[in-house]
Amino acid sequence: MSGGNTGGAVGAAATGAPPSAPGGGPSRSTALLDRLEAASSSAGAPQHAAAAAAVRGAAEVREARRAFNSLLEMKVLDEKHFCADQLLAALGVLRRVVGNILDAPADPRFRRVKLSSKAWEGSVAPLGPDAERLLHMVGFRRRTVDMEAALVFEFSAAGAAAAAGGGRAVGGGVGAGSSGSADGAREWQLLAMAREVLANADVAMAAKATRAAQAKAARANRAAAEREKLRLALADDQQLRAAAYEARRRTGPALSDWRPGQRQSEGAAAGAGAGGGGGLGGEEGAPPPEGGEEDDDDEE
């Protein structure tokens, strides 16, 4: 049973005939395709084509947003090698590049970024080639302008018409006529998407920078408090040492200065000095030799 149905489906696909349902009638997908074909052949075909183009364009913009955001967070915003201030400066330059085109689409000056400019070399170029890839994703291409390397935003024909009309394609007004105008609208939608993603990243990075600055200030305050505590402790110790030294100078060694056994050792040293002096010079108080007085009495 299953092999027969499979063979019938393969044969229908090979001959170009629509596959049949198990009951012999047309399948639901075939009926839907027939209705779409009928709608396309009717007078409303341009509207259906424009709607299909709009759906495809919205899907492409969503996919481009995911890719743009992933590249920005994973590659460009390298917080391991760059501080928050550097990343904020680069985000600011990228936002201005994209935003200037959206704000003044008819001005050709804003559709070109010189790679030798001070803003680009000082803020964006240090982040590496991935920062340039971000602009490539929304329509910029590297070109040589006036003998200098530059990134140029290139319009399609529909996009140029939208730029001449003030960039109304972003709001969807241009995308209602044909697939070409829908492509022009998609160019502006990509720019608007890039500006929104960059703005969100700017806000998040600014919040991180604020928290990092607050944490750094808190650490500095704690370190300063510890240093002040240590300074006060050292000052108190110096005062106590000075007071103890002054007391010893006035009244002699304090009792707390004596070590265990110090009195006995000093007494023994004094006794040894007295005994040695009597043997050499016969100090007063030395005991007379035995038998000396008795010998004197016998002689008398």
Summary of the structure (lengths in Angstrom):
residues: 300
radius of gyration: 48.6
end to end distance: 164.2
largest distance: 173.2
contacts: 762
relative contact order: 0.07
helix: 74%
strand: 6%
